[in-house]
Amino acid sequence: MRILCLGGGPAGLYFAVLMKLQNPANQITVVERNRPFDTFGWGVVLSDQTLGNLQVADPVSAQLIGDAFNHWDDIEVFFKGRSVRSGGHGFCGIGRKRLLNILQDRCIELGVDLVFETDVQDDQAIAAKYQADLVIASDGLNSRIRNRYADTFKPDIDLRACRFVWLGTHKTFDAFTFAFEQTEHGWFAAHAYKFDDNTSTFIVETPEAVWKAHGLDQMSQEEGIAFCEQLFAKYLDGNALMNNATHVRGSAIWIRFPRVVCERWVHHETINGKPVPIVLMGDAAHTAHFSIGSGTKLALEDAIELSRCVAQHPAADDALQAYEAVRSVEVLKIQNAARNSTEWFENVDRYSGLDAEQFFYSLLTRSQRISHENLRVRDASWLQGYEQWLARSGDKPAPPPMLLPLKVRGLTLKNRIVVSPMATYSAVDGLPQDFHLVHLGARALGGAAMVFAEMTAPCPEGRITPGCPGLWNEAQMLAWKRIVDFAHRSGEGVAMGMQLGHSGPKGSTQLGWEAPDEPLPAGNWPLLAASAVAYGPTNAVPAAMTRDDMDRIKAQFVASTRYAAQASFDWLELHCAHGYLLSSFITPLTNLRTDDYGGSLENRCRYPLEVFAAMRAVWPAHLPMSVRISAHDWAPGGNTADDAVAIARLFKAAGCDLIDVSSGQTTRAAKPVYGRMYQTPFADRIRNEVGIQTIAVGAISEVDHVNSIIAAGRADLCAIARPHLADPAWTLHEAAKLQSRAVSWPKPYLSGRDQMYRELSKQKQA
């Protein structure tokens, strides 16, 4: 095979090495525009895991790279005059120049043809010259090849919010060091790590607004570097900051990180009368922010995967399809983590109110790929100390974060786990049945701090389906009270929550196990909404609410609130999410009104706030009240995370105690970006920017998720849904897995508890 690699960075060089090892008869040429020793980075970072992958792929170059690495385990953070440090993180740093030289030497040793100082303007012409059967587009971040075939690759390039400059220094750091300095205009962060015996990388990053406020956009290179030296002088011990990007003029050394995502990675072009695949690799295909150190890792692992696919699939097209399918999924996981990390550093000010201990924990877990128990594996002593700090337990053993109590108004929740409101479609004419007693009662015995009833309607027309419960008459109140009283008697301090909501344009639909969100075959009732906008093509068009409608439904919510208090519920939540009635006012996708209840966000929130205020006025003052919102519509023209912050501020001003942060379901056009804990960043942002407690929901399925969220201060409670459907005692069982006794079991179940702890302890020791 004749292989042409356009770009002599880690991706192109390493792929050339691997393909020569796979078949020495392969004729491979790597074309690079720079000279052999030119490079404009400083050090790169790889994890121990990546080194293991290199060892399997090519032990010879892995040994050379490993010998040149500087290894360290510690991360140290300097913040607000404090430093916090932990170990066990397993990083390796190597100079970018040294890495490239090792790969260049290995290529030469294996017979790869290296062509330097050749700036390729036309990939087809050079592919024709070398009679290439396969072209690797490893031409970097600003890939000409990706741009030329953009119709195929469909790149999405997002310039991020911070400016950063990549510098070096002879101060050698003995840990991966993050230093944060606040100025009159905002925060600067330094990322520093040693990569050879006398040199460290020193990256300085700050939001663009802060960068401009200091006039760095008008400074020369020398002035900008001097500014950084002065700002971070206490960490440099008199050493200068060095710049090797002398080919760049003025403030252009400060760049914004471009996040690159490509829909496709393979393009076919006819060259010399034959189809030639052109394949993206490395930064040409994708980028991951330097704060998780994965750009070089991704490039090397691209090369490993493509060479593996070529070996496994004799047909070239099959190999390329497999490469794209496997790597696009793996890279997306890294890019999602990198996005979380990027946003954390873009919003240091959001976390500046945290103490240094929690700030450090938040930084360590910012990508959501490093979890609480993973930190225990890395540095158990440090994590134990942090848990004690978080629990304010002194030297005494602390419970895991999920089992810490939380006081809200006059109510103290025994831990941080909430059973989410989950529709069961089992009511009759709005009346809860024995099913609800058993269903909610079982979960009240299961260890969670609070169990929510499913969304309950204030009137018959406010139900989602005929099987949904209501709270518009005394019989319903008494049925609910029977359930709440049982929970209070038997649930070891469990609190019971009522969520009130009106279905609006999503009402009069079939049961969840029939055709969810689709209209009833018969017996439909009229619908109301902010505007005459149907939820979907088959749903009825709702009537736009009049002032009389608003007053009537508000009064119904107030009446239901009074019933909820009579039923002895401990907590009340107003449902303003998921496209239901009040949500239909908040999102611009369904609110087309031209009166005082439409237009601006403040106007769109006006009616939901009126309803909330009326309910809060009659709900007991010592009991909490929360609001569930859709923090993102996941659809063009809809609400975004910025709007969610504004919505939360409005409800906080109205007396709301917590924001229950969900997203989506406001339109059938929504396209959420799913992933584990995918909605938690919204809860995090609202909590730490607005200064209101939050409930995190969505794809939180493991105790590790909960502990990480609570310990980092991303939310104050975690609402768990589907896991509680499968296991009513989810909280008790997850605490048992941790061997924590800081949770109360119902007395009739104590013998089962003891056996479970013994068995789990044996499994852990085996």
C-alpha positions in Angstrom: 0.0 0.0 0.0 1.2 3.5 -0.8 0.3 5.8 2.1 0.7 9.5 2.2 0.5 11.3 5.6 0.1 15.1 5.1 1.3 16.5 8.4 4.3 15.4 10.5 2.7 15.7 13.9 2.2 12.8 16.4 -0.7 11.4 14.4 0.9 11.2 11.0 4.3 10.0 12.3 2.9 7.4 14.6 0.5 6.0 12.0 3.5 5.7 9.6 5.4 3.8 12.3 2.5 1.4 12.9 1.8 0.7 9.3 5.5 0.0 8.6 5.5 -2.5 11.5 2.3 -4.1 10.2 3.8 -4.5 6.7 7.3 -3.4 5.8 6.4 -3.5 2.2 4.1 -0.5 2.7 5.5 2.6 1.0 4.8 5.5 3.4 5.7 9.1 3.0 5.1 11.8 5.6 5.1 15.4 4.4 5.7 18.2 6.9 5.9 21.9 6.2 8.3 22.7 9.1 11.9 21.7 9.5 12.7 18.5 11.6 13.4 20.4 14.8 10.7 23.1 14.5 7.9 23.0 16.9 5.9 25.7 18.6 4.6 24.0 21.7 6.4 23.2 24.9 5.5 20.0 26.8 2.7 17.6 26.2 1.0 15.4 28.8 -0.1 11.8 28.5 -1.7 9.6 31.1 -0.4 6.3 32.3 -3.3 4.6 30.4 -2.1 6.1 27.1 1.4 5.0 27.8 0.0 1.5 28.2 -1.6 1.7 24.8 1.7 2.8 23.2 3.5 -0.1 24.8 1.1 -2.6 23.2 1.3 -0.8 19.8 5.1 -0.4 19.5 7.2 -1.3 22.5 10.4 0.2 21.0 9.1 3.8 20.6 7.1 3.4 23.8 10.3 2.6 25.7 12.1 5.7 24.2 9.1 7.9 25.0 8.9 6.5 28.5 12.6 7.0 29.1 12.2 10.7 28.1 9.1 11.3 30.3 9.0 13.1 33.5 6.5 11.3 35.8 4.5 12.8 38.6 1.5 11.8 40.6 0.5 15.0 42.4 -1.9 17.8 41.5 -1.5 21.1 43.5 -3.9 24.0 43.4 -3.2 27.5 44.6 -6.3 29.5 45.3 -7.1 32.6 47.4 -3.8 32.3 49.4 -4.2 28.6 50.1 -2.7 25.5 48.5 -4.3 22.0 48.3 -2.5 19.0 47.0 -3.3 15.3 46.4 -1.5 12.4 44.7 -2.1 9.3 42.7 -3.1 11.0 39.4 -0.4 9.4 37.2 0.7 12.0 34.6 3.7 12.0 32.3 5.2 15.1 30.6 7.5 15.2 27.6 8.7 18.0 25.4 6.8 18.2 22.2 10.0 18.5 20.3 11.5 15.5 22.0 8.4 13.4 21.2 8.4 14.3 17.6 12.1 13.6 17.3 11.6 10.1 18.8 8.9 9.4 16.3 10.9 10.9 13.4 13.9 8.7 14.3 11.6 5.6 14.6 10.2 6.4 11.1 13.6 6.6 9.6 14.7 3.4 11.3 11.7 1.6 9.8 12.1 3.1 6.3 9.4 5.7 6.2 10.2 8.6 3.8 10.1 11.9 5.7 9.8 15.1 3.6 10.2 18.3 5.5 9.8 22.0 4.5 7.1 21.2 2.1 3.9 23.3 2.5 1.2 21.3 0.7 -1.2 23.6 -1.1 -3.0 20.9 -3.2 -3.5 17.5 -1.5 -4.7 15.9 -4.8 -1.6 17.0 -6.7 0.8 15.6 -4.1 -1.3 12.4 -3.8 -1.1 12.0 -7.6 2.7 12.5 -7.4 3.2 9.8 -4.8 0.5 7.5 -6.4 -1.1 7.3 -3.0 -3.7 4.6 -2.2 -4.5 6.2 1.1 -4.1 9.8 2.2 -4.0 10.7 5.9 -5.0 14.3 6.6 -3.0 14.9 9.8 -2.4 18.5 8.9 -3.5 19.9 12.2 -5.9 22.3 13.8 -6.2 24.6 10.7 -6.4 21.7 8.3 -6.6 22.8 4.7 -7.8 19.3 3.7 -10.7 19.4 6.2 -11.7 22.8 4.8 -11.4 21.7 1.2 -13.8 18.8 1.7 -16.0 20.5 4.3 -19.1 19.3 2.5 -18.1 15.8 3.3 -16.5 16.2 6.8 -19.1 18.8 8.0 -16.8 20.4 10.6 -18.3 22.2 13.6 -15.8 24.7 15.0 -16.6 26.4 18.2 -14.2 29.2 19.4 -14.2 29.0 23.2 -14.5 32.0 25.5 -11.0 32.2 27.0 -7.8 33.6 25.6 -4.6 31.6 26.5 -0.9 31.8 25.8 1.4 28.8 25.7 4.7 29.7 27.4 7.6 27.9 29.1 9.8 28.5 32.1 12.9 27.1 33.8 11.0 26.9 37.1 10.4 23.1 37.4 7.2 22.2 39.2 7.0 18.9 41.1 3.3 18.5 40.6 0.7 19.4 37.9 0.1 22.9 39.2 -2.9 25.1 38.8 -2.5 28.7 40.1 -5.4 31.1 40.2 -4.9 34.8 40.6 -7.7 37.4 40.8 -7.3 40.9 39.5 -9.6 43.9 39.5 -11.1 42.7 36.3 -11.4 38.9 36.9 -9.5 35.7 37.2 -6.4 34.3 35.5 -5.4 30.6 35.7 -2.0 29.1 35.1 -1.5 25.4 34.1 2.1 24.4 34.8 3.9 21.1 34.6 7.5 19.9 34.2 8.4 18.1 30.9 12.2 17.8 31.1 14.9 18.3 33.7 14.9 22.0 33.6 11.8 23.2 31.8 8.1 23.4 32.4 5.1 24.3 30.3 3.3 27.4 31.7 -0.1 28.2 30.1 -1.9 31.3 31.1 -5.7 31.5 30.5 -8.4 34.1 31.2 -11.8 35.0 29.8 -11.6 37.3 26.8 -13.4 40.1 28.6 -10.8 40.1 31.3 -8.0 39.8 28.8 -9.3 42.9 27.0 -10.0 44.8 30.2 -6.3 44.6 31.0 -5.3 45.8 27.5 -3.5 42.6 26.7 -5.1 42.8 23.2 -3.1 45.9 22.6 0.2 44.8 24.1 3.3 43.5 22.4 4.5 39.9 23.0 7.1 41.2 25.4 4.6 43.3 27.3 2.0 40.5 27.6 4.6 38.0 28.8 5.9 40.6 31.4 2.3 41.0 32.6 2.1 37.3 33.2 5.5 37.1 34.9 4.4 39.8 37.3 1.0 38.3 38.0 2.4 34.8 38.7 5.7 35.9 40.2 5.1 34.1 43.5 5.1 30.7 41.6 8.1 31.4 39.3 10.8 31.9 42.0 12.5 34.5 39.9 12.4 32.5 36.6 11.3 34.2 33.4 8.5 33.1 31.2 9.7 32.1 27.7 7.9 32.3 24.3 8.9 30.1 21.3 6.2 31.3 19.0 8.3 34.1 17.7 6.8 33.7 14.2 3.6 35.2 15.7 3.3 39.0 16.0 2.0 41.0 19.0 -1.0 39.8 21.0 -1.7 37.1 18.4 0.2 34.7 20.7 -3.0 34.8 22.8 -5.5 32.5 21.1 -9.0 31.2 21.7 -9.3 27.4 21.8 -11.2 26.0 18.8 -13.3 23.0 19.6 -13.4 20.9 16.4 -16.1 18.2 15.8 -16.5 16.5 12.4 -19.6 14.6 11.4 -17.5 12.4 9.0 -13.9 11.5 9.0 -13.5 9.8 5.6 -13.7 11.4 2.1 -13.2 9.6 -1.2 -11.6 11.5 -4.1 -10.7 10.2 -7.6 -7.0 10.7 -8.2 -5.1 9.3 -11.1 -8.3 7.6 -12.2 -8.8 5.6 -9.0 -10.8 6.3 -5.8 -8.4 7.4 -3.0 -9.7 7.7 0.6 -8.7 10.8 2.5 -8.9 10.2 6.2 -8.9 12.8 9.0 -6.6 12.1 12.0 -5.6 14.1 15.1 -6.5 17.8 15.4 -7.7 17.8 11.8 -10.6 15.6 13.0 -11.1 16.7 16.5 -9.7 18.8 19.4 -9.9 18.4 23.1 -9.1 21.3 25.4 -5.6 21.4 26.9 -7.0 21.4 30.4 -7.5 17.6 30.2 -4.3 17.1 28.2 -5.8 14.9 25.5 -4.9 16.4 22.1 -1.8 14.3 21.7 -3.4 11.3 23.3 -6.3 11.4 20.8 -3.9 11.7 17.9 -1.8 8.7 18.9 -4.9 6.6 19.6 -6.3 7.6 16.2 -3.2 6.1 14.7 -3.5 3.0 16.8 -7.1 2.4 15.9 -6.8 3.0 12.2 -3.8 0.6 11.9 -5.8 -2.0 13.9 -8.8 -1.6 11.6 -6.6 -2.0 8.5 -5.2 -5.2 10.0 -8.6 -6.6 10.8 -10.5 -5.7 7.6 -9.0 -6.7 4.3 -11.4 -4.4 2.4 -10.2 -0.8 2.7 -13.7 0.6 2.9 -14.6 -1.7 5.7 -11.5 -0.7 7.6 -12.2 3.0 7.2 -15.9 2.6 8.2 -14.8 0.7 11.3 -12.2 3.3 12.2 -14.7 6.2 11.9 -17.4 4.3 13.9 -15.1 3.3 16.7 -13.1 6.5 17.1 -15.9 9.0 16.6 -17.7 7.4 19.6 -14.5 7.3 21.8 -13.4 10.8 20.8 -16.9 12.2 21.6 -16.7 10.9 25.1 -13.3 12.7 25.6 -14.7 15.8 23.9 -17.7 15.8 26.2 -15.4 15.6 29.2 -13.2 18.3 27.6 -16.2 20.5 27.1 -17.0 20.3 30.8 -13.4 21.0 31.7 -13.3 23.9 29.3 -16.4 25.5 30.7 -15.1 25.1 34.3 -12.0 27.1 33.4 -14.1 29.7 31.5 -16.1 30.3 34.6 -13.6 30.3 37.5 -15.5 33.2 38.9 -18.6 31.0 39.3 -16.6 28.8 41.8 -14.7 31.6 43.5 -17.1 31.6 46.5 -16.1 28.0 47.3 -13.5 27.3 50.0 -10.1 26.1 48.8 -10.9 22.5 49.7 -14.1 22.3 47.7 -12.7 24.4 44.9 -9.9 21.8 44.6 -12.4 18.9 44.6 -14.5 20.7 42.0 -11.4 21.2 39.8 -10.4 17.5 40.1 -13.9 16.3 39.1 -14.7 19.0 36.6 -14.8 16.7 33.5 -17.3 14.3 35.2 -14.9 11.5 34.2 -13.1 11.4 37.6 -15.5 10.2 40.3 -15.5 10.2 44.1 -14.4 6.6 44.4 -11.8 7.0 41.7 -10.3 9.8 43.9 -10.3 7.3 46.7 -8.2 4.9 44.6 -5.8 7.7 43.8 -5.4 9.2 47.2 -7.5 7.7 50.0 -5.9 9.7 52.8 -6.6 13.0 51.1 -10.2 12.0 50.2 -10.9 10.9 53.8 -9.7 14.3 55.0 -11.9 16.0 52.5 -15.0 14.0 53.6 -14.3 15.0 57.2 -13.9 18.6 56.1 -17.2 18.5 54.2 -19.1 16.9 57.1 -17.4 19.1 59.6 -16.7 15.9 61.6 -13.3 16.8 62.9 -11.2 13.7 63.3 -14.2 11.4 63.4 -15.0 9.2 60.4 -17.4 11.0 58.0 -20.3 9.6 56.1 -20.1 9.7 52.3 -21.4 13.0 50.9 -24.7 11.4 49.7 -25.6 10.7 53.4 -25.0 14.2 54.7 -28.1 15.9 56.1 -29.5 19.1 54.6 -31.7 21.7 56.3 -34.1 23.8 54.2 -36.2 26.2 56.1 -37.6 24.2 59.0 -37.1 20.8 57.4 -34.0 18.7 57.8 -33.5 16.0 55.2 -31.6 13.0 56.5 -29.5 12.7 53.3 -29.2 14.0 49.8 -31.2 11.4 47.9 -34.6 12.2 46.5 -37.0 9.8 44.8 -38.0 11.6 41.6 -41.6 12.3 40.7 -42.4 9.4 38.3 -45.7 9.0 36.5 -47.3 5.6 37.2 -50.6 6.1 35.4 -52.5 4.2 38.0 -55.0 6.7 39.5 -58.7 6.4 38.9 -60.5 9.7 38.3 -57.5 11.5 39.8 -57.8 9.4 43.0 -54.6 7.7 44.3 -55.1 3.9 44.7 -53.6 1.2 46.9 -50.9 0.9 44.2 -49.7 4.4 45.2 -49.6 3.4 48.8 -47.5 0.3 48.0 -45.3 2.1 45.4 -44.5 5.2 47.4 -44.6 3.4 50.7 -41.9 1.0 49.5 -39.7 3.8 48.5 -40.3 5.6 51.7 -38.8 2.6 53.4 -35.9 2.5 51.1 -33.6 5.1 52.7 -34.0 8.2 50.5 -34.4 11.5 52.3 -37.5 12.4 50.4 -40.0 10.7 48.2 -41.9 12.8 45.7 -45.4 11.9 44.5 -45.7 12.0 40.7 -46.9 15.2 39.1 -50.4 15.8 40.4 -53.0 17.9 38.7 -55.0 20.8 40.3 -58.0 20.1 38.2 -59.3 17.2 36.0 -58.2 18.9 32.7 -54.7 19.4 34.1 -54.0 15.7 34.1 -51.5 14.3 31.5 -53.5 11.1 31.1 -56.7 9.6 32.5 -54.4 7.6 34.9 -52.7 10.6 36.4 -53.5 11.7 40.0 -55.1 14.9 41.1 -55.5 17.0 44.2 -58.7 19.0 43.6 -61.1 17.5 46.2 -61.1 16.2 49.8 -61.3 12.5 48.8 -58.0 12.9 46.9 -56.5 14.8 49.9 -57.4 12.0 52.3 -56.0 9.3 49.9 -52.7 11.2 49.7 -52.8 11.7 53.5 -53.1 8.0 54.0 -49.9 7.5 52.0 -48.0 10.4 53.7 -49.0 9.2 57.2 -47.7 5.7 56.4 -44.4 7.1 55.2 -44.0 9.3 58.3 -44.8 6.4 60.6 -42.6 3.8 59.0 -40.0 5.6 56.9 -37.3 6.3 59.4 -37.5 10.1 59.1 -38.4 10.3 55.4 -40.0 13.5 54.0 -42.8 13.4 51.5 -42.9 15.8 48.6 -45.9 16.8 46.4 -45.3 18.1 42.9 -48.2 20.1 41.5 -48.4 20.7 37.7 -50.9 21.3 35.0 -50.4 19.3 31.7 -51.4 22.2 29.4 -50.8 21.4 25.8 -49.5 17.9 26.7 -52.7 16.8 28.3 -55.4 14.3 27.2 -52.8 11.7 26.1 -52.4 8.0 26.4 -50.9 6.0 29.3 -47.1 5.8 29.3 -47.0 2.2 28.2 -49.4 2.8 25.3 -48.4 5.7 23.0 -46.9 8.4 25.2 -47.6 12.0 24.3 -50.2 10.9 21.7 -53.9 11.9 22.0 -56.4 9.5 23.5 -58.3 7.4 20.9 -61.6 8.8 22.4 -62.7 11.0 25.3 -60.2 13.8 24.8 -60.7 17.0 26.8 -60.0 20.6 25.7 -56.5 21.9 26.2 -55.1 25.2 27.4 -51.6 26.8 26.9 -49.9 30.1 26.7 -50.5 30.2 23.0 -52.4 28.1 20.4 -49.3 25.9 19.7 -49.8 22.1 19.6 -47.2 20.0 21.2 -47.0 17.8 18.1 -48.6 17.2 14.8 -51.2 14.7 16.2 -51.9 16.7 19.4 -54.9 19.0 19.6 -54.2 22.7 19.3 -54.7 24.2 22.8 -56.6 27.4 23.4 -54.5 30.4 24.3 -55.3 31.3 27.9 -57.4 34.3 28.7 -57.1 36.4 31.9 -60.1 34.5 33.3 -58.4 31.2 32.5 -55.3 32.4 34.3 -57.2 33.5 37.4 -59.2 30.2 37.5 -56.2 27.9 37.2 -54.2 30.0 39.7 -57.0 29.5 42.2 -57.0 25.8 41.5 -53.2 25.6 42.2 -53.8 27.5 45.5 -56.6 25.1 46.5 -54.4 22.1 45.7 -51.6 23.7 47.8 -54.0 23.9 50.8 -54.9 20.3 50.3 -51.2 19.3 50.2 -50.7 21.0 53.5 -53.7 19.2 55.0 -52.3 15.9 53.6 -49.2 16.6 55.7 -46.7 16.8 52.8 -43.4 18.2 53.9 -42.3 19.8 50.6 -44.1 21.3 47.7 -42.8 21.6 44.1 -44.3 23.6 41.2 -43.8 22.0 37.8 -42.7 24.6 35.3 -40.8 22.3 33.0 -41.2 19.8 30.1 -43.7 21.7 28.0 -46.6 21.5 30.5 -48.8 24.5 31.1 -46.5 26.8 33.0 -43.5 25.7 30.9 -45.5 26.7 27.8 -45.3 30.3 29.0 -41.6 30.2 29.8 -40.2 28.9 26.5 -40.3 31.2 23.5 -41.0 28.2 21.2 -44.6 27.9 22.6 -45.2 31.4 23.9 -46.3 33.6 21.0 -48.3 36.1 23.1 -48.1 39.8 22.4 -49.5 40.9 25.8 -47.7 41.3 29.1 -47.3 37.6 29.3 -45.2 37.2 26.1 -42.1 38.6 24.5 -39.3 39.1 27.0 -38.2 36.4 29.4 -39.5 38.4 32.3 -42.9 38.6 30.6 -42.9 34.9 29.8 -42.2 34.1 33.4 -44.8 36.5 34.7 -47.7 34.0 35.0 -45.7 31.1 36.4 -44.3 33.6 39.0 -47.9 34.7 39.8 -48.9 31.1 40.4 -45.8 30.4 42.5 -46.4 33.5 44.7 -50.0 32.6 45.3 -49.0 29.1 46.3 -46.2 30.2 48.5 -48.5 32.6 50.3 -50.7 29.7 51.5 -48.0 27.0 51.9 -46.7 26.8 55.5 -43.8 29.3 55.9 -41.6 26.7 57.7 -41.8 24.2 54.8 -39.7 24.4 51.6 -41.0 25.0 48.1 -39.1 24.2 44.9 -39.7 24.8 41.2 -38.8 22.4 38.4 -37.6 24.1 35.2 -36.3 23.0 31.8 -32.9 24.6 31.9 -32.4 24.1 28.1 -34.9 23.6 25.3 -32.3 21.8 23.2 -33.9 23.3 20.1 -33.1 26.4 17.9 -34.7 29.5 19.2 -35.5 28.0 22.6 -34.3 28.8 26.1 -30.6 28.1 26.8 -28.5 27.8 30.0 -28.2 31.6 30.1 -32.0 31.9 30.3 -32.1 29.2 33.0 -29.9 31.4 35.2 -32.3 34.3 34.7 -35.3 32.1 35.3 -33.8 30.8 38.5 -33.0 34.4 39.7 -36.7 35.4 39.2 -38.0 32.4 41.2 -35.4 33.0 43.9 -36.6 36.6 44.3 -40.1 35.2 44.6 -39.2 33.0 47.6 -38.2 29.7 45.9 -35.9 27.6 48.1 -34.5 25.2 45.5 -34.5 24.9 41.7 -35.1 21.3 40.4 -33.0 21.5 37.3 -34.2 19.3 34.4 -34.1 20.1 30.7 -35.9 19.6 27.4 -39.3 18.0 26.6 -40.7 21.4 25.7 -40.9 20.6 22.0 -40.7 17.5 19.9 -37.9 19.2 18.0 -35.6 18.9 20.9 -32.2 17.2 20.4 -30.6 16.8 23.8 -26.9 15.9 24.1 -27.2 12.8 26.3 -24.6 11.4 28.6 -24.1 10.5 32.2 -25.1 13.3 34.5 -25.8 15.3 31.4 -28.1 17.8 33.1 -25.9 18.3 36.2 -23.9 21.2 34.6 -27.1 23.2 34.5 -27.7 22.6 38.2 -24.1 23.5 38.9 -24.3 26.8 37.1 -27.6 27.8 38.7 -26.4 26.9 42.2 -23.1 28.7 42.0 -24.1 31.7 39.9 -27.5 32.4 41.4 -26.7 31.4 44.9 -29.8 29.1 45.3 -29.8 25.4 46.2 -30.5 23.0 43.4 -31.6 19.5 42.7 -29.7 17.6 40.0 -31.5 15.1 37.9 -31.0 13.1 34.7 -28.8 10.0 34.1 -27.6 9.9 37.7 -27.6 6.2 38.3 -24.7 5.4 40.6 -23.8 6.3 44.2 -20.5 7.5 42.8 -22.3 10.1 40.7 -24.2 11.4 43.7 -21.1 11.6 45.9 -19.2 13.5 43.2 -22.1 16.0 42.6 -22.6 16.7 46.3 -19.0 16.9 47.2 -18.2 19.3 44.4 -21.0 21.6 45.3 -22.7 21.1 41.9 -26.1 20.5 43.5 -27.5 20.0 47.0 -29.8 17.1 46.3 -29.9 14.4 43.6 -33.2 13.1 42.3 -33.0 9.5 41.2 -35.7 8.2 39.0 -35.4 4.9 37.0 -33.0 3.2 39.5 -35.7 3.6 42.1 -38.2 1.9 39.8 -35.9 -1.1 39.7 -34.9 -1.0 43.3 -37.1 0.8 45.9 -34.3 0.5 48.5 -31.7 1.9 46.1 -30.3 4.3 48.8 -29.9 1.5 51.4 -28.3 -0.8 48.9 -25.8 1.8 47.6 -24.8 2.8 51.2 -24.2 -0.9 51.9 -21.9 -1.2 48.9 -19.9 1.6 50.5 -20.1 -0.3 53.9 -21.4 3.0 55.4 -23.7 2.6 58.4 -24.7 6.3 58.3 -28.2 5.4 57.1 -31.3 4.1 58.9 -32.9 0.8 57.9 -36.5 0.0 58.9 -36.3 -2.1 62.1 -38.1 -5.1 60.5 -35.4 -5.3 57.9 -32.3 -5.2 60.2 -31.4 -8.8 59.9 -31.5 -8.5 56.1 -29.2 -5.4 56.4 -26.6 -7.3 58.5 -26.5 -10.2 56.0 -26.1 -7.8 53.1 -23.2 -5.9 54.7 -21.5 -9.2 55.5 -21.9 -10.5 51.9 -20.8 -7.3 50.3 -17.8 -7.2 52.6 -16.8 -10.7 51.5 -17.2 -9.8 47.9 -15.0 -6.7 48.3 -12.2 -8.8 50.0 -12.4 -11.6 47.4 
